[in-house]
Amino acid sequence: MPKHTHQYTRIKIGKNKRPLMKCAVIGCTHTCKPELAPGRFSICNNCYCEFVLTKANIQLARPHCDNCTVHKTKKSGVDAIRKFLEGVH
């Protein structure tokens, strides 16, 4: 099989259900331990772009890039007060 960038997924195998990172590309049998995955290139499981795995990514069953991650935004107290005061008028 020609060289390619792996598209990692997190699987659990064996009696003790130990986690492994496995390539999801058809015909590829590559696996690695999750603690060795940060810093490796992977294909995003959502947009199929190449990105670098981080400790946060490898916790996911199907790692994806930061562009596909939905971040919760923290509302500041000033915004809440402004909305409250606008509703009073």
Stockholm file with secondary structure:
# STOCKHOLM 1.0

chainA/1-89         MPKHTHQYTRIKIGKNKRPLMKCAVIGCTHTCKPELAPGRFSICNNCYCEFVLTKANIQLARPHCDNCTVHKTKKSGVDAIRKFLEGVH
#=GR chainA/1-89 SS CCCCCCCEEEEEETTTTEEEEEECSTTCCCEECGGGCTTCEEECTTTCCEEECCTTGGGSSSCCCGGGCCCCCCCCHHHHHHHHHHHHC
#=GC SS_cons        CCCCCCCEEEEEETTTTEEEEEECSTTCCCEECGGGCTTCEEECTTTCCEEECCTTGGGSSSCCCGGGCCCCCCCCHHHHHHHHHHHHC
//
